[in-house]
Amino acid sequence: MLIVIALLMIAVAFAAYSIIMMNWFKTPSRPGGGAAVGATAASRAEAEDRLASARREFRTHLLDARSHLRLADALWKAGRPVDTFYVIYAARQLFSEEAFRRAHAEVVLGAGGPAAEMRGRLQGLRDASLTVPVHAEIAREHPDTPEGRESLDALSRMAAGDERASGGESATLARTALEELHHDDPKHPGKLAALGMAFFARGDYALAHAVASEALAKDPNQAGAAQIMGALALQQRDMDGALRWLSASWDRNPDDLYSASKLAQIYDKRRADAEGALPFYLALYRQNPDFTDVGEPVERRIRETLDARRESLLQHAPVEGLGARFALDDASLRAEACLRAASFKDPRWIERLGELLDDDAEIVRRNADFALFEIGKKDLDAVRARRDAWLASDRPLVRIRALNLFADLEGKNVLPALTTALRDPNPAVRAFAKVMVLDHYFAAAPEGVKLRARYLAEEKDPEALSLLSRFPAQ
C-alpha cells in the first residue's frame, strides 16, 4: 500500500510539473494588447498568409530595413511576440539609426500621409498657443495615427500647465481643445484619456475622477476612462484596483502605452514577476524600441527575462526531446534548443539544425550554426555530407550561414566557396560573405586581400555598399 501511494504521489507531482512546463511554453495570451490576434479561424488564416508573404519579402530583400520590419509586424499579428522582438532587435543592429527609424515609423507605426503633412504646419511655431489649433485639427481628423496620438499627448501636456503662470494661455486653449474633442467624439478612448490625464497631471484628482466616472456611466467599456481610474488607483497605492483598471484599459485599447508601462512595472517591480511583465514590455518595445522603464532600456530588460526563462526551461531537456523544441513559436526557446544540441553534439539533429539556418530570427540562425560547428568538431564527415547542398541552397540565409560554418570547420578549404559567394546573384549573400567570412577569417591572408579588392571593385548594389560602410573591415 505504501509503495502504491508513493507511486501515485510521484505521478501527481509529475503531472503538475508537466502542466507548469506547458504553461511556460505557451505564447503570451495578449501579444497585441487588446487586439485579440487570431481570435477567429479566418483572422488566423489571414495572419498566416500575411506572415508567409512577409517571410518571402524578407528573404528576397535582406538588405532593406522595411522588409525586416514587415516581417516583425507580421509575426506580431500572427501571435509571435518574442520572434517580433528578435527581428526588430537584429534590424537595429544591422541598419543605420536613420534607416531603422524611417522603416519602423512607416511599417510598424503607420506614420505618414495626410496627418504627417498637417504636422508640417507646426514647423517654426515658437509660441505654444499657436500650436494648439494645429494639434487639435490633427487629433480631430486623424486620432488613431501616430501623429494624432502625438498631438493628443502634446495637448494633454499643455493642458496640465498652470493657467495663471506666464504663458498660461496655451494651457487654457489646450484644455478647451481637449474638452471639445471629447465632446465631439465621446467614445474615443485617446481623447478622453488625454483630457482626464491632463487633470491628473496637474493634481486635480477630483476632476479627473469626475470625467472618468461620467464616461463610465455612459459606457462601462470606455478604455480611456479605465486608464484614468488606473492612474488614480496607483496614486492612492491601490495596487489591486490599479491592476484591474489598467488591465481593462489595455485589453480594450492596444495603443494605450501608459497602461502597458504601468502594468509592466506592477508585475516586474512590485510583484517580482518578470514573466508576467514580459507581454507588456514586448508591446512597449514594438511601439518604441528606445522605451526606458525607470531609466532602464526596456530592450535590455526583455533580453534578460528571455535569457533567464529559456535557460531555466531547457536546462534539463534531454537530447531526445529537442525535436519539438526546435519548432516552438518562441525564438528564444528555439535558440536555446540549439545550444542544448551543441552541448550534446548529437548528429541526429544535423538536418533539423540545417533547417534552422533559415529561421526568421538571427539568434536562432547563429545558434544553429554554432551547434553544427560543435557537432562537426566531433563528427566532421556527418556535417560535411550536407556541405554542397547548403552552400548551393536556394535559400540565401542558408548559403550565408553555411559559408560561415564551413569557414569555421575547414579554414582555407572554404576559399573556393567564398569566391563563389562573393559573386552570388543575391547582393545580401555577397555583402554578408564579405563581412562575416572574408573580413573575419581571411582579413590578413594574401588570398583574402585579393578577394576583397576584386569584390569591392565589382560590387555596385547600393544596399550592399550601404551595409559594407556600416561594417568596414577592421
ZILINCOR-V273746 format. One record per residue. RES is the residue in three letters. PHI is phi in whole degrees, 0 to 359 (NA if undefined). PSI is psi in radians with two decimals (999 if undefined). OMEGA is omega as a letter, one per 20 degrees, with the letter a starting at -180 (NA if undefined). Layout:
RES_PHI_PSI_OMEGA ; RES_PHI_PSI_OMEGA
This chain:
MET_NA_-0.76_r ; LEU_298_-0.71_r ; ILE_296_-0.77_r ; VAL_298_-0.79_r ; ILE_298_-0.75_r ; ALA_298_-0.73_r ; LEU_296_-0.70_r ; LEU_297_-0.71_r ; MET_297_-0.70_r ; ILE_296_-0.74_a ; ALA_297_-0.75_r ; VAL_297_-0.77_r ; ALA_298_-0.71_a ; PHE_294_-0.70_r ; ALA_297_-0.75_r ; ALA_297_-0.74_r ; TYR_298_-0.71_a ; SER_297_-0.72_r ; ILE_297_-0.76_r ; ILE_299_-0.77_a ; MET_298_-0.73_r ; MET_294_-0.62_r ; ASN_295_-0.61_r ; TRP_300_-0.73_a ; PHE_283_-0.21_a ; LYS_296_2.54_r ; THR_290_2.40_r ; PRO_309_2.46_a ; SER_287_-0.31_a ; ARG_232_1.15_a ; PRO_294_-0.39_a ; GLY_242_0.54_a ; GLY_68_-2.29_a ; GLY_287_-0.26_r ; ALA_286_1.84_a ; ALA_285_1.48_a ; VAL_299_2.31_r ; GLY_72_0.52_a ; ALA_292_-0.46_a ; THR_233_2.85_r ; ALA_299_-0.67_a ; ALA_294_-0.76_a ; SER_291_-0.61_r ; ARG_296_-0.74_r ; ALA_296_-0.71_r ; GLU_297_-0.73_r ; ALA_296_-0.69_r ; GLU_291_-0.66_r ; ASP_297_-0.74_r ; ARG_296_-0.67_r ; LEU_293_-0.74_r ; ALA_299_-0.72_r ; SER_294_-0.75_r ; ALA_295_-0.63_r ; ARG_295_-0.73_r ; ARG_297_-0.78_r ; GLU_297_-0.73_a ; PHE_301_-0.80_a ; ARG_285_-0.38_r ; THR_277_-0.55_a ; HIS_233_1.13_a ; LEU_293_-0.31_a ; LEU_258_0.22_r ; ASP_251_2.07_a ; ALA_300_-0.56_a ; ARG_295_-0.61_r ; SER_292_-0.59_r ; HIS_294_-0.77_a ; LEU_288_-0.55_r ; ARG_293_-0.66_r ; LEU_297_-0.78_r ; ALA_300_-0.75_a ; ASP_295_-0.72_r ; ALA_292_-0.66_r ; LEU_297_-0.72_r ; TRP_299_-0.83_a ; LYS_289_-0.30_r ; ALA_270_0.08_r ; GLY_83_0.55_a ; ARG_236_1.25_a ; PRO_293_-0.59_a ; VAL_292_-0.73_r ; ASP_299_-0.68_r ; THR_303_-0.82_a ; PHE_302_-0.85_a ; TYR_292_-0.57_r ; VAL_292_-0.76_r ; ILE_295_-0.75_a ; TYR_301_-0.79_r ; ALA_295_-0.67_r ; ALA_296_-0.63_r ; ARG_297_-0.60_r ; GLN_284_-0.55_a ; LEU_277_-0.67_a ; PHE_252_2.82_r ; SER_295_2.76_a ; GLU_300_-0.70_a ; GLU_296_-0.81_a ; ALA_295_-0.71_a ; PHE_295_-0.83_a ; ARG_297_-0.70_r ; ARG_297_-0.79_r ; ALA_293_-0.71_a ; HIS_296_-0.78_a ; ALA_296_-0.71_a ; GLU_287_-0.84_a ; VAL_273_-0.87_a ; VAL_278_-0.82_a ; LEU_274_-0.41_a ; GLY_74_0.55_a ; ALA_286_2.81_r ; GLY_110_3.13_r ; GLY_84_-2.76_a ; PRO_302_-0.67_a ; ALA_297_-0.70_r ; ALA_294_-0.65_r ; GLU_295_-0.68_r ; MET_294_-0.62_r ; ARG_295_-0.39_r ; GLY_299_-0.41_r ; ARG_289_-0.21_r ; LEU_281_-0.30_a ; GLN_299_2.27_r ; GLY_85_-0.07_r ; LEU_274_1.84_a ; ARG_272_-0.48_r ; ASP_277_2.07_a ; ALA_302_-0.62_a ; SER_296_-0.50_r ; LEU_286_-0.35_r ; THR_278_-0.33_a ; VAL_301_-0.89_a ; PRO_297_-0.54_r ; VAL_291_-0.84_r ; HIS_300_-0.72_a ; ALA_296_-0.71_r ; GLU_294_-0.74_r ; ILE_297_-0.78_a ; ALA_293_-0.54_r ; ARG_286_-0.78_a ; GLU_276_-0.57_a ; HIS_223_1.04_a ; PRO_291_-0.40_a ; ASP_259_0.26_r ; THR_262_2.84_r ; PRO_304_-0.69_r ; GLU_294_-0.70_r ; GLY_296_-0.71_r ; ARG_292_-0.65_r ; GLU_296_-0.67_r ; SER_291_-0.69_r ; LEU_297_-0.71_r ; ASP_297_-0.73_a ; ALA_297_-0.77_r ; LEU_297_-0.69_r ; SER_296_-0.72_r ; ARG_296_-0.77_r ; MET_294_-0.71_a ; ALA_294_-0.38_r ; ALA_282_-0.12_a ; GLY_285_2.97_a ; ASP_277_2.03_a ; GLU_291_-0.34_a ; ARG_267_-0.18_a ; ALA_279_3.02_r ; SER_299_2.29_a ; GLY_79_0.24_a ; GLY_292_-0.19_r ; GLU_300_-0.65_a ; SER_295_-0.60_r ; ALA_295_-0.76_r ; THR_297_-0.80_a ; LEU_296_-0.72_a ; ALA_293_-0.71_r ; ARG_297_-0.77_r ; THR_298_-0.72_r ; ALA_297_-0.75_r ; LEU_294_-0.68_r ; GLU_297_-0.71_r ; GLU_292_-0.72_r ; LEU_299_-0.77_r ; HIS_292_-0.70_r ; HIS_298_-0.71_a ; ASP_284_-0.41_a ; ASP_218_1.20_a ; PRO_293_-0.30_a ; LYS_274_-0.19_a ; HIS_283_2.09_a ; PRO_293_-0.62_a ; GLY_294_-0.67_a ; LYS_290_-0.73_r ; LEU_294_-0.78_a ; ALA_299_-0.70_r ; ALA_299_-0.71_r ; LEU_291_-0.90_a ; GLY_296_-0.68_a ; MET_288_-0.40_r ; ALA_294_-0.79_r ; PHE_298_-0.74_a ; PHE_298_-0.77_a ; ALA_295_-0.52_r ; ARG_270_0.09_r ; GLY_86_0.16_r ; ASP_269_1.25_a ; TYR_293_-0.61_a ; ALA_297_-0.74_a ; LEU_291_-0.69_r ; ALA_299_-0.75_r ; HIS_295_-0.68_a ; ALA_295_-0.75_r ; VAL_299_-0.79_a ; ALA_292_-0.73_a ; SER_296_-0.72_r ; GLU_298_-0.74_r ; ALA_293_-0.70_a ; LEU_292_-0.55_r ; ALA_296_-0.59_r ; LYS_276_-0.59_a ; ASP_212_1.74_a ; PRO_299_-0.27_a ; ASN_260_0.26_a ; GLN_292_1.91_a ; ALA_295_-0.66_r ; GLY_297_-0.70_r ; ALA_294_-0.66_r ; ALA_297_-0.67_r ; GLN_298_-0.79_a ; ILE_297_-0.78_r ; MET_297_-0.63_r ; GLY_296_-0.72_r ; ALA_296_-0.71_r ; LEU_294_-0.69_r ; ALA_297_-0.70_r ; LEU_298_-0.74_a ; GLN_298_-0.54_r ; GLN_268_0.10_r ; ARG_62_0.53_r ; ASP_266_1.54_a ; MET_292_-0.66_r ; ASP_295_-0.77_r ; GLY_295_-0.73_r ; ALA_299_-0.77_r ; LEU_298_-0.72_a ; ARG_294_-0.82_a ; TRP_288_-0.77_a ; LEU_294_-0.64_r ; SER_295_-0.68_r ; ALA_296_-0.74_r ; SER_296_-0.80_a ; TRP_295_-0.68_r ; ASP_298_-0.56_a ; ARG_263_-0.28_a ; ASN_218_1.65_a ; PRO_292_-0.13_r ; ASP_270_-0.02_a ; ASP_277_1.46_a ; LEU_285_-0.37_r ; TYR_299_-0.88_a ; SER_296_-0.68_r ; ALA_299_-0.76_a ; SER_293_-0.68_a ; LYS_289_-0.66_r ; LEU_296_-0.69_r ; ALA_299_-0.74_a ; GLN_293_-0.69_r ; ILE_298_-0.83_a ; TYR_291_-0.80_a ; ASP_279_-0.85_a ; LYS_274_-0.65_a ; ARG_266_-0.58_a ; ARG_253_-0.03_a ; ALA_53_0.67_a ; ASP_244_1.41_a ; ALA_297_-0.60_r ; GLU_295_-0.70_r ; GLY_294_-0.55_r ; ALA_281_-0.34_a ; LEU_304_-0.82_a ; PRO_302_-0.61_a ; PHE_286_-0.72_r ; TYR_300_-0.73_a ; LEU_296_-0.69_r ; ALA_294_-0.71_r ; LEU_296_-0.74_a ; TYR_295_-0.71_r ; ARG_301_-0.76_a ; GLN_285_-0.61_a ; ASN_212_1.62_a ; PRO_299_-0.26_r ; ASP_265_0.13_a ; PHE_299_2.41_r ; THR_240_2.54_r ; ASP_241_1.86_a ; VAL_53_0.82_r ; GLY_84_-0.14_a ; GLU_258_2.22_r ; PRO_302_2.27_a ; VAL_294_-0.48_r ; GLU_302_-0.78_r ; ARG_293_-0.68_a ; ARG_295_-0.70_r ; ILE_297_-0.80_a ; ARG_298_-0.74_r ; GLU_298_-0.75_a ; THR_294_-0.79_a ; LEU_295_-0.70_r ; ASP_298_-0.80_a ; ALA_294_-0.69_a ; ARG_294_-0.84_a ; ARG_290_-0.61_r ; GLU_295_-0.67_r ; SER_291_-0.75_a ; LEU_291_-0.68_a ; LEU_253_0.20_a ; GLN_302_-0.66_a ; HIS_247_0.32_a ; ALA_294_2.23_a ; PRO_285_2.78_a ; VAL_300_-0.59_a ; GLU_291_-0.43_a ; GLY_267_0.09_a ; LEU_287_-0.46_a ; GLY_305_-0.82_a ; ALA_292_-0.55_a ; ARG_291_-0.53_r ; PHE_296_-0.37_a ; ALA_254_0.14_a ; LEU_295_2.58_r ; ASP_277_0.81_a ; ASP_209_1.90_a ; ALA_299_-0.58_a ; SER_295_-0.66_a ; LEU_284_-0.62_r ; ARG_297_-0.71_r ; ALA_296_-0.72_r ; GLU_290_-0.60_r ; ALA_298_-0.62_r ; CYS_295_-0.71_r ; LEU_293_-0.63_r ; ARG_295_-0.70_r ; ALA_297_-0.64_r ; ALA_296_-0.67_a ; SER_289_-0.58_r ; PHE_281_-0.51_a ; LYS_56_0.68_a ; ASP_266_2.08_a ; PRO_293_-0.19_a ; ARG_298_-0.36_a ; TRP_261_0.20_a ; ILE_300_-0.80_a ; GLU_296_-0.77_a ; ARG_295_-0.69_r ; LEU_294_-0.62_r ; GLY_298_-0.64_r ; GLU_295_-0.63_a ; LEU_286_-0.15_r ; LEU_294_-0.24_r ; ASP_250_0.33_a ; ASP_295_2.74_r ; ASP_296_-0.57_a ; ALA_260_2.29_a ; GLU_299_-0.63_a ; ILE_298_-0.61_r ; VAL_287_-0.77_r ; ARG_300_-0.74_a ; ARG_294_-0.76_a ; ASN_290_-0.58_r ; ALA_294_-0.70_r ; ASP_302_-0.82_a ; PHE_296_-0.73_a ; ALA_297_-0.73_r ; LEU_295_-0.62_r ; PHE_297_-0.78_r ; GLU_296_-0.72_r ; ILE_295_-0.69_a ; GLY_296_-0.55_r ; LYS_295_-0.51_a ; LYS_270_-0.67_a ; ASP_220_1.36_a ; LEU_298_-0.70_a ; ASP_298_-0.64_a ; ALA_296_-0.70_r ; VAL_284_-0.72_a ; ARG_297_-0.42_r ; ALA_298_-0.40_r ; ARG_262_0.01_a ; ARG_305_-0.98_a ; ASP_295_-0.68_a ; ALA_295_-0.72_a ; TRP_288_-0.75_a ; LEU_293_-0.45_r ; ALA_255_0.26_a ; SER_301_2.64_r ; ASP_280_0.02_r ; ARG_256_2.01_a ; PRO_300_-0.62_r ; LEU_296_-0.61_r ; VAL_292_-0.74_r ; ARG_300_-0.72_a ; ILE_296_-0.89_a ; ARG_290_-0.62_r ; ALA_295_-0.66_r ; LEU_297_-0.76_r ; ASN_296_-0.73_r ; LEU_300_-0.84_a ; PHE_281_-0.32_r ; ALA_294_-0.66_r ; ASP_294_-0.75_a ; LEU_278_-0.59_a ; GLU_243_-0.11_r ; GLY_61_-2.28_a ; LYS_291_-0.22_r ; ASN_294_-0.25_r ; VAL_272_-0.07_a ; LEU_302_-0.71_r ; PRO_299_-0.70_r ; ALA_293_-0.64_r ; LEU_296_-0.73_r ; THR_302_-0.74_r ; THR_294_-0.74_a ; ALA_296_-0.59_a ; LEU_289_-0.12_r ; ARG_239_0.38_r ; ASP_298_2.52_r ; PRO_296_-0.35_r ; ASN_270_2.09_a ; PRO_298_-0.51_r ; ALA_293_-0.71_r ; VAL_298_-0.75_r ; ARG_298_-0.85_a ; ALA_295_-0.77_a ; PHE_290_-0.56_r ; ALA_299_-0.67_r ; LYS_290_-0.84_a ; VAL_287_-0.82_a ; MET_277_-0.57_a ; VAL_247_-1.00_a ; LEU_300_-0.90_a ; ASP_288_-0.46_a ; HIS_275_-0.74_a ; TYR_258_-0.47_a ; PHE_231_0.50_a ; ALA_301_-0.71_a ; ALA_261_-0.16_a ; ALA_289_2.46_r ; PRO_305_-0.66_r ; GLU_295_-0.66_r ; GLY_293_-0.69_r ; VAL_299_-0.77_r ; LYS_294_-0.76_r ; LEU_297_-0.71_a ; ARG_297_-0.81_a ; ALA_299_-0.76_a ; ARG_294_-0.76_a ; TYR_296_-0.82_a ; LEU_297_-0.55_r ; ALA_288_-0.51_a ; GLU_266_-0.47_a ; GLU_290_2.16_a ; LYS_237_-0.16_a ; ASP_292_2.20_a ; PRO_295_-0.61_r ; GLU_289_-0.66_r ; ALA_295_-0.75_r ; LEU_296_-0.61_r ; SER_295_-0.74_r ; LEU_297_-0.75_a ; LEU_298_-0.63_r ; SER_291_-0.48_r ; ARG_284_-0.51_a ; PHE_231_1.24_r ; PRO_291_2.71_r ; ALA_296_2.40_a ; GLN_275_999_NA
